[in-house]
Amino acid sequence: MSAPPPRLPGWLLAAMLLAGAAVFAPFATWLVLAVWVGQLGRTMVPPLVRLTGRRQRAAAVLIAALIALLVVPVALIVTTLVSDAIVLGRRLLASPEVRSVLERLVTEGASDGAERNPVDLVVAHGDRAWGLVSVVMRIAAEVLLGLFVFLSATYAVLADGPRAYRWLEDHLPLDARITRRFAAAFTETGRGLFIGVGGAGLAQAVVATIAYLILDVPEPLVLGLLTLITSVVPSVGTAMVWVPIAGGLWLTGRPEAALGLAVVGVAVIGSIDNLLRPILAQRGHLGLPALVIMIAMFGGIALAGPAGLVLGPLVVRLAKEAMVIAREAREAEAAPPPA
């Protein structure tokens, strides 16, 4: 008779799990989004397999399409920002006040008779400028690394998702039935957020962009994309964009346009948020009330920053599933045995 397998101390298991979670924590949001996107895109894999001949090739085609969807909006924003910066720079250089300041900068001495030259300016402001550049470079590096992890994980889910799930199920210290319950809740949360929050946000962004175009608001496409981004916050998200725009129209002598945008914002964009979002969320089978989703998002932002928009509802949904599993087990134990 073979000896039983050695029993791992509970503290060591907990320590190893925490250490592993800490390694993945910096990319938690990217990984969650990758799994959700991969699960939503898996329905498009079989038709592409018939065209390309291999599942890996089909996954690569979908990743290429996803990269295009990510690059086009970013390129639009960057192009617009660069164009606006060039126009602003030309206006500043054409301003007599700015020209006078620049002339004095290179012709007049500094206080106490010291000559002001470029070296003095670098010494005086170099640390501050380098600090700003360092922050920008760090954020850019984190975003690029996160996108790489996101695209790699999405490809893995599309190309080999079922086998990866079986590996996870085999190695988690949980009953397979509990793992399947949590996996279903995880998938349900992603589908509900993408269909409910994303679908309603897309409808709001389209309506807002059309309104910006009709009212001749500058940069309507960029503002429409910004409306889409802020729409993930229920109830007040899109108002953070169109309310300041309406105020700007009013202050610049266009009260009719400001009033029109306010009417569209309240009557149309607000109605989409209040009516269409719950319908889409129900279609996505997200088992959380709209109020709970909103509080989970705000609480997630308070705890984890922007990543909380995704992690907040996910944690709450998994917590709900844990409570349901515990209640069902307790009811099963309390039930009388069959006769």
N, C-alpha and C positions, 0 to 999 in steps of 0.2 A: 504494500500500500504506500503510495507516494505521499510525501510530506505536504501539508497544506501550504499555500503560498504565504510568504511573509506579510504581516500586517503593517501598513504604513502608519506612523503616528499621525493623529489628526492635526497637530500643530504644524507638522512638516508639510502635509497636504495643503493646508490653508496658506502657509508661507509661499509654497511654490505657485499656487494659483494666483496669489496677490502679485508675486513677482512677474508672472507671465502677463497678467492684466496690465501691470505698469508698463511693460514693454510695448504693448499694443495701444495703450491709452492715447498717445499723441495723435494717432491716426484713427481713433474710434469713429469719429463722424464720417470720415472718408470711407472707412470699411463698411459702415452701416449703409451709407448711400450706395456703395458699390453693390452690395448684396441685393438691395431693393431694386436698383436699376437692372441688374442682371436677371432677377426673377421676373420683372415686367417684360424684359426683352426676350426671354426664353421662348415665347410663343412664335417669335419670328425666326428662330433658328432652324426648325425642320424645313420650311420652304427654301431657305438659303442653302441648306445641306444638299437638297436635290439639285440646286444650281451649281454649287461649288464642289460637291463630292465629299467634303470632309467637314466635320463639326468645327474643327479649329479654324478652318478658312471662313466658315460662316460667322464665327465669333469675331474674327478679325475684320470682316466687312462691317459688322455692327459697331465695333469699336471705332473704325474710321468714320462712320456716320456720326457717332457720338462726339468725336473730336471736332468734326465740322460744326456741329450744333453748339459746342462750347467756344470755338474759335471765332465764329462770326459775330456774336454779340460783343465779345471782348474786343475784337478788332474795331467794331463800330464805336464803342465807347472810347477806346484809345485814340482813334482817328479824330473823333469829335473834340476830345480834350486837347489834343495837340493843335488842332486847327484853332480852337478858341484861345489857347495860350499864345499862338502866333499873332492872332488879331489883337489880343490884349497887349502884347509886347509892342506892336506897331503903334497902337494908340498911346501907350505910355511914352514911347520915344518921341511921338509927335507933340506931346504936351509940353508947353513952354516951362511949366514948373519942374517937371522931371528933367528936362534938358538942362535947366539952370542948376539943379542939384548935382547932376552928373559932371557938369563943367566945374563947379566948385570943388567936387571931390578930387579932381586931378590937378587943379590949379591953385587952390588955396592951401595954406598951411594948417596944421591942426592947432589945437590950443597950446599955449605956452611957446609958440613959435616953432614947434617941431614940424618937420615936413611930413606930409601924409603921402605915402606911396603904397603900392600893392602889397609889399611885404608886411607893412604895418597892419593892413586890413586882414591879411591871412592870419597873422599872429593873434589879432584881436577876436576874430570870428571863426577861425579854423576849427576849434574844438566843437563849437555849436553846429557848424555845417557838417563836420564829419559824423557827429552824433546822429543828425537827421538822416544822412546818407546811410549810415549803418542800420538804422531802424528800418528804412525802406528796403534795403537789401535783405535784411533778415526776414521781413514779412514776405517778400517776393520769393525767397528761397523756400520758406515753409509752404507757400501756396503751390509752387511748382512741384515740390516733393510730394505734397498731398495729392495733387492731380495725378502724378505718376502712380502712386499707390492706388488711387481710385480706379484708374484705367486698367491697371494690372489685375486688381481684384475683380473688376467687372468682367474682364476677359476670362478669368478663371471660373467665375460663376457660369458664364455663357458656354464655355467650352467643356467644363467638367464639374458642373454644380452638384449633380446627384452623388457622385463619388466623394466629393468633399464633404457633403452632409453626412454620408455614411461613416466617414472617418471621424467626424465630430461626434456622432452618436455613439460610436464604439468606444471613444476615449473619455467622454464626460462621465463623472461619477454620479450619474442620475439614471433612474429607470428610463428605459427607452420610451415608454408611454408619456412620461413627464417631459422628456426632451421634445417629443413630437408636439405636445401641447404648447410649449414655449416657442417652438419654431413656427407653429401656425399663428400664434399671437404676434410674433415678430413680422411675419409676412403680411398679416392683416394690417398692422400699423403702417407699414410702408405703402401698401396699396391704398389704404384710406387717406393717408396724407397726400400722396401723389394725385389721386383722383379727386378727393374732396377739396383739399387746400390748393393743390396745383391747378386743377380744372377751374375752380372758381377764380383763382388769381389770374389765370390766362384770360378768362372772359372779362374781368375787370380791367386788365391792362389793354385789351383790344378796344373796349368802349372808351377808356381814358385817352388812348392814342388818337382815336377818331375825333374826340372832342378837342384835343390839343391842335390837331390839324385844321379843323373847322374854325377854331378861334384864333388861328395864326399865332400860336405860342411857339417861341423859338425852341429848336431841338426836340420836336415831338416824339421821335423814335427813342431817343435816349431817356426822355421823361417817361415814356410808356414802359421801357424796360425797368426803370427805377420803380414805377408803380407795381410792376409784376413782382419785383424783389420784396417790396414792403408789404405786399398782399398776404404774405405768409402769416403776418400778425393779424388775427381775427379782429373784426369790428373797427379798429382804428388804423390799420396798417396803411391802406391807400390814402386815407385822409392826411397822412403825414406828407404826401406829395401834392395832392390837388388843392388843399387848403392854402398853403403858402403861395402856390401859383395864382389862385384866385385873389389873394391879398395883393400880390404884385401887380396883377392886372388892374385892380382898383386904384392902387397908388399911382400907377402910370397913366391915369386918365381914361381907362377903358372899363367903366362900371358895367356896361351891358355885357361885355365878355366875362367879367368877374361873376356877375349874377348868373349867366348861362352856365358857367362851369360849376358854380355852387349847386345849381338845380340838378345838373347831370350827376354830380358827385353824391348828392343826398338821395335823389329819386331813382337813379339807375345803378350807379356803382354800389351804393349802399344796399339797394334791393337785391343785387346779385349776391352780396355777402350774406344777407339775412335769409334769402330764400333758396338760392341755388346751392350755396355751400352745404347746408344740411342735407339736401337731396343727394348731392354727389358723395358726401361723406357716408350716407346710408348705403348708396350704391357700392361704395368701396368697402362696406362692412367693417368700418372702424367702430369698435364697441365702446366708444367713449362719448359722452355728451359734449356739445360744442363748448360749454362753459369750462368743463374739465380740461379740454384741449387747450383753450386759451390760457388758463392758469398754469398748466404744465409748461407751455411755451415760455411764459413770463418767468416762472420759477426756474426753468432751465437756463434762460438767459442770465438771470441773477447769479446762478451757481457756476455756469460754464461758459458764459459769453455767447456769441452767435451760435456756437455748436448746440446750445440748449434748445434752439428751435426744433432740432431733430431729436436730440437725446431726451429732452423733457417728456414729450408724449410717449416715446418708446419705453422709458423707465416706468411711467405710470401704467401703461398698458400691460407690461410684464408683471408689475406688482398686482394689478387686478387679476391676471391669470393665476398668479401664485395664491391669491386669496380664494379664488374659485376652486382650485385644486385642493387646498386645505379644507375648505368647507365640504366638498364632495367626499373626501376621505373621512372626515368626522361624521358625516351623515351615514356613510356606509358602515362605520364601526358601531354607530348607535342603533342601526336598524336591527330588528329581531332576526335571528337566523331562520332560514326557510324550514318549514315543517317537514 
